Amino acid sequence: MDAASLSRPSFPIPAGVFAETVTQVQHYTDSLFRFRITRDPSFRFRSGEFVMIGLPNAEKPVFRAYSIASPSWDEGVEFYSIKVPDGPLTQHLQKLKVGDTVLMRRKPTGTLVNDALLPGKRLWMFATGTGIAPFASVIRDPETYEKFDDLILCHTCRTAGELTYGRDLVASLKADPLVGELAQRLTLYDTLTRAPWPREGRQTDLMASGKMFRDLDVPPISPDRDRAMICGSMAMLNDTKAALESFGLVEGANNRPASFVVEKAFVG
C-alpha cells in the first residue's frame, strides 16, 4: 500500500445505501462527463427516475439527486453530470476513476416516467444541458416505443461540444440490438444558443415561431396527439411548461397521469 493510501481517511458506509464500483468514466468537455457504476441485483427503478448519490469521503457524506441515464434493464447504472468546481459533491465526483466507490440510496423516484403520461401518438422530450440524462434512459426502454409511435428528443446547449453526449447516444441506438429497430422512430432535434449551428435558439422560441415544427415536418403540438416531458434549468422548466400549456397540454404526475410532466426535484 502506498503512502497516500495510508494517509487517506477511511469512512464507514452509511446504512441504507448501496456501495457501488465505478466501471467507466468519460469526459466530454471541461464541464461535462458521464460515469457508470455497478448495480446491485436488488436495485429496481423505472426508466426516467432519479436517485440520490454521494461519495464515501466524510462521516456524513453529501448526497445529491441525479437522474439515472441508463434504462431499467441495464446491468449497470449510468449518470451524466456537470462539473462544478466548488460544488459540495461534484468537485469530488468529477475526479472519479475506475475502481472508486460511489454511494447510492436505495429508493429511486421521479416524474419523467411513462406511467405519468396518458397514451398518445408522439412523445416530446425537452431538455437543456444535463437535463438530457433521464431521456437517455427513456429512449433506451422498449416500453417507450410500445406506448408512442414517434419520439422527438429536443436538446439545447450553449456550445457544440455539449451536444456530443446526446448525439453519440442517439447514433448508437440505431444499431442497438434491443431497441435499434424501434429507434428508427426517434428524432434528435438539437439546438445551440451561443455558437453557430444548423438549428439555433431556445426551444420555446422555436416552438413559438413554428420553426421547430417546420424543421421536423410535424404539425404543432396538440393535446389529442402529443405528450411531453421536460428537464432542465428552472427558467427553462417554467418557460417550456407555459409553452405546452398554451398548446392545451395539462401537467400530470405519477398519481394523476396527463399530457406532460416536469421534473421539479432538482435543476439539471
C-alpha positions as CSV (number, residue, x, y, z in Angstrom):
1,M,0.0,0.0,0.0
2,D,1.4,3.4,-0.9
3,A,1.8,6.4,1.5
4,A,-1.2,8.2,0.0
5,S,-3.4,5.3,0.7
6,L,-2.2,5.0,4.3
7,S,-2.8,8.7,4.9
8,R,-6.3,8.7,3.3
9,P,-9.0,8.5,6.0
10,S,-11.4,5.6,5.7
11,F,-15.1,6.3,6.3
12,P,-17.8,3.8,7.1
13,I,-20.5,3.1,4.5
14,P,-23.8,4.6,5.8
15,A,-26.8,2.3,6.4
16,G,-29.5,2.1,3.7
17,V,-27.2,2.7,0.7
18,F,-25.6,0.7,-2.0
19,A,-21.8,1.0,-2.2
20,E,-21.1,0.5,-6.0
21,T,-17.9,0.5,-8.0
22,V,-17.1,2.8,-10.9
23,T,-16.7,0.8,-14.1
24,Q,-16.3,3.6,-16.7
25,V,-15.7,7.4,-16.9
26,Q,-15.8,9.6,-20.0
27,H,-15.2,13.3,-20.1
28,Y,-16.9,15.3,-22.9
29,T,-15.9,18.9,-22.1
30,D,-14.3,20.8,-19.3
31,S,-17.7,20.9,-17.6
32,L,-19.5,17.6,-18.6
33,F,-18.8,13.9,-18.0
34,R,-20.5,10.6,-17.6
35,F,-19.7,7.6,-15.4
36,R,-21.1,4.1,-14.9
37,I,-21.2,2.1,-11.7
38,T,-22.1,-1.5,-10.9
39,R,-25.7,-2.3,-10.0
40,D,-26.9,-4.3,-7.0
41,P,-29.3,-7.0,-8.2
42,S,-31.9,-5.8,-5.8
43,F,-32.0,-2.2,-7.2
44,R,-35.1,-1.6,-9.2
45,F,-36.2,1.6,-10.9
46,R,-38.4,2.9,-13.8
47,S,-36.6,4.4,-16.8
48,G,-36.6,8.2,-16.3
49,E,-36.3,8.2,-12.5
50,F,-33.6,9.7,-10.3
51,V,-31.7,8.6,-7.2
52,M,-29.6,10.2,-4.5
53,I,-25.8,9.5,-4.9
54,G,-22.8,10.5,-2.8
55,L,-19.2,9.5,-2.0
56,P,-17.7,7.8,1.0
57,N,-15.5,10.8,1.8
58,A,-16.9,12.0,5.0
59,E,-18.6,10.9,8.2
60,K,-21.8,12.3,6.9
61,P,-21.5,12.2,3.0
62,V,-23.2,14.8,0.8
63,F,-25.9,13.3,-1.3
64,R,-27.4,14.9,-4.4
65,A,-30.2,13.9,-6.8
66,Y,-29.0,12.5,-10.1
67,S,-31.2,11.3,-13.0
68,I,-30.3,7.7,-14.0
69,A,-29.2,7.8,-17.6
70,S,-29.3,4.1,-18.2
71,P,-32.5,2.2,-18.9
72,S,-34.2,0.0,-16.3
73,W,-32.9,-3.2,-18.0
74,D,-29.2,-2.2,-17.9
75,E,-26.9,-4.3,-15.8
76,G,-25.1,-1.1,-14.7
77,V,-26.2,2.4,-13.7
78,E,-25.1,5.4,-15.7
79,F,-25.0,9.1,-14.8
80,Y,-24.4,12.2,-16.8
81,S,-23.0,15.1,-14.8
82,I,-21.9,18.7,-14.9
83,K,-18.6,19.7,-13.2
84,V,-19.0,22.4,-10.6
85,P,-15.5,23.5,-9.2
86,D,-16.9,24.3,-5.8
87,G,-19.9,22.0,-5.7
88,P,-20.2,20.1,-2.4
89,L,-20.4,16.8,-4.4
90,T,-19.4,17.5,-8.0
91,Q,-16.0,18.9,-7.1
92,H,-15.1,15.4,-5.9
93,L,-17.4,13.4,-8.3
94,Q,-15.6,14.8,-11.4
95,K,-12.3,13.2,-10.2
96,L,-13.8,9.7,-10.2
97,K,-11.7,6.9,-11.6
98,V,-12.5,3.3,-12.5
99,G,-12.5,1.3,-9.3
100,D,-13.7,4.1,-7.0
101,T,-16.7,3.7,-4.8
102,V,-20.0,5.6,-5.2
103,L,-22.8,5.5,-2.7
104,M,-26.4,5.3,-4.0
105,R,-29.5,5.4,-1.9
106,R,-31.9,2.5,-2.4
107,K,-35.1,4.4,-3.3
108,P,-35.4,6.0,-6.8
109,T,-38.2,8.4,-7.7
110,G,-39.3,10.9,-10.2
111,T,-42.0,12.1,-12.6
112,L,-40.3,11.6,-16.0
113,V,-41.8,8.1,-16.5
114,N,-44.2,6.6,-19.0
115,D,-46.7,5.8,-16.2
116,A,-47.2,9.6,-15.6
117,L,-48.4,10.2,-19.1
118,L,-51.7,9.3,-20.8
119,P,-51.4,7.3,-24.0
120,G,-50.6,9.4,-27.1
121,K,-49.1,9.2,-30.6
122,R,-46.0,11.3,-30.2
123,L,-43.7,11.9,-27.2
124,W,-41.7,15.1,-27.0
125,M,-38.7,15.2,-24.6
126,F,-37.5,18.8,-23.9
127,A,-34.0,19.0,-22.3
128,T,-31.3,21.6,-21.8
129,G,-27.7,20.6,-20.7
130,T,-27.5,17.6,-18.4
131,G,-31.3,17.6,-18.4
132,I,-31.0,15.0,-21.2
133,A,-29.9,12.4,-18.7
134,P,-33.4,11.0,-17.8
135,F,-34.3,10.9,-21.5
136,A,-31.1,8.9,-22.2
137,S,-32.9,6.3,-20.0
138,V,-36.4,6.7,-21.5
139,I,-35.3,6.4,-25.2
140,R,-33.4,3.1,-24.4
141,D,-36.5,1.5,-22.9
142,P,-38.6,-0.7,-25.3
143,E,-41.7,0.2,-23.3
144,T,-41.5,3.8,-24.5
145,Y,-41.8,2.7,-28.1
146,E,-44.7,0.5,-27.2
147,K,-46.6,3.5,-25.9
148,F,-45.7,6.0,-28.6
149,D,-45.5,5.9,-32.4
150,D,-42.9,8.7,-32.6
151,L,-40.3,10.2,-30.2
152,I,-38.7,13.6,-30.6
153,L,-35.8,14.5,-28.3
154,C,-35.1,18.2,-28.2
155,H,-31.7,19.1,-26.6
156,T,-30.4,22.7,-26.3
157,C,-26.9,23.6,-25.1
158,R,-24.6,26.6,-25.4
159,T,-21.7,25.1,-27.5
160,A,-21.3,22.2,-29.9
161,G,-19.2,20.0,-27.5
162,E,-22.1,20.0,-25.0
163,L,-24.3,18.2,-27.6
164,T,-21.8,15.3,-28.0
165,Y,-23.3,13.0,-25.4
166,G,-26.8,13.2,-26.9
167,R,-25.6,12.9,-30.5
168,D,-23.4,9.9,-29.7
169,L,-26.3,8.2,-27.8
170,V,-28.9,8.6,-30.5
171,A,-26.4,7.4,-33.2
172,S,-25.6,4.3,-31.2
173,L,-29.2,3.5,-30.6
174,K,-29.8,2.9,-34.3
175,A,-27.6,-0.2,-34.0
176,D,-28.7,-1.3,-30.5
177,P,-29.7,-5.0,-30.5
178,L,-32.7,-4.4,-28.2
179,V,-34.2,-1.1,-29.5
180,G,-32.4,-0.5,-32.7
181,E,-35.3,-1.2,-35.0
182,L,-37.7,0.7,-32.7
183,A,-35.3,3.7,-32.5
184,Q,-35.8,4.4,-36.2
185,R,-38.9,6.3,-34.9
186,L,-36.7,8.6,-32.7
187,T,-35.6,12.0,-33.9
188,L,-33.0,14.2,-32.3
189,Y,-33.6,17.9,-32.6
190,D,-30.6,19.7,-31.1
191,T,-30.0,23.4,-31.0
192,L,-27.4,25.9,-29.7
193,T,-27.7,29.2,-28.1
194,R,-24.2,30.6,-28.1
195,A,-22.5,29.2,-31.2
196,P,-23.3,28.6,-34.9
197,W,-25.3,25.5,-35.6
198,P,-27.9,24.4,-38.2
199,R,-30.5,25.0,-35.6
200,E,-30.0,28.0,-33.3
201,G,-32.2,29.3,-30.5
202,R,-34.2,28.4,-27.4
203,Q,-36.7,25.6,-27.8
204,T,-39.6,27.8,-26.7
205,D,-38.7,30.5,-29.3
206,L,-38.5,27.8,-32.0
207,M,-41.9,26.5,-30.9
208,A,-43.5,30.0,-30.8
209,S,-42.2,30.9,-34.3
210,G,-43.3,27.5,-35.7
211,K,-39.7,26.8,-37.0
212,M,-39.4,23.7,-34.8
213,F,-42.4,22.1,-36.4
214,R,-41.5,23.1,-39.9
215,D,-38.0,21.7,-39.4
216,L,-39.4,18.4,-38.2
217,D,-42.2,18.4,-40.7
218,V,-44.8,17.7,-38.0
219,P,-48.0,19.7,-37.0
220,P,-47.9,21.9,-34.0
221,I,-48.3,20.3,-30.6
222,S,-51.9,19.1,-29.9
223,P,-53.4,17.6,-26.7
224,D,-55.2,15.0,-28.8
225,R,-51.9,13.5,-30.1
226,D,-48.8,14.8,-28.2
227,R,-47.3,14.1,-24.8
228,A,-44.2,15.7,-23.3
229,M,-41.5,15.5,-20.6
230,I,-39.4,18.5,-19.5
231,C,-36.0,18.5,-17.7
232,G,-33.5,21.4,-17.4
233,S,-32.9,24.7,-15.6
234,M,-35.7,26.2,-13.6
235,A,-36.2,29.0,-16.1
236,M,-36.4,26.5,-18.9
237,L,-38.9,24.4,-17.0
238,N,-41.2,27.3,-16.4
239,D,-40.9,28.6,-20.0
240,T,-41.5,25.2,-21.6
241,K,-44.4,24.4,-19.2
242,A,-46.1,27.7,-20.2
243,A,-45.5,26.9,-23.9
244,L,-47.0,23.4,-23.6
245,E,-50.0,24.8,-21.7
246,S,-50.5,27.3,-24.5
247,F,-51.0,24.3,-26.8
248,G,-53.6,22.9,-24.5
249,L,-51.5,20.3,-22.7
250,V,-52.1,19.6,-19.0
251,E,-49.4,18.8,-16.4
252,G,-49.6,15.3,-14.9
253,A,-47.9,13.3,-12.1
254,N,-47.4,9.7,-11.0
255,N,-50.8,9.6,-9.3
256,R,-52.5,11.7,-11.9
257,P,-51.4,10.9,-15.5
258,A,-51.9,13.7,-18.0
259,S,-50.3,15.1,-21.2
260,F,-47.0,16.4,-19.9
261,V,-44.7,16.1,-16.9
262,V,-41.9,18.2,-15.4
263,E,-39.0,17.0,-13.2
264,K,-39.1,19.6,-10.3
265,A,-36.9,17.7,-7.8
266,F,-33.7,19.3,-9.0
267,V,-32.3,21.6,-11.6
268,G,-30.4,19.7,-14.2
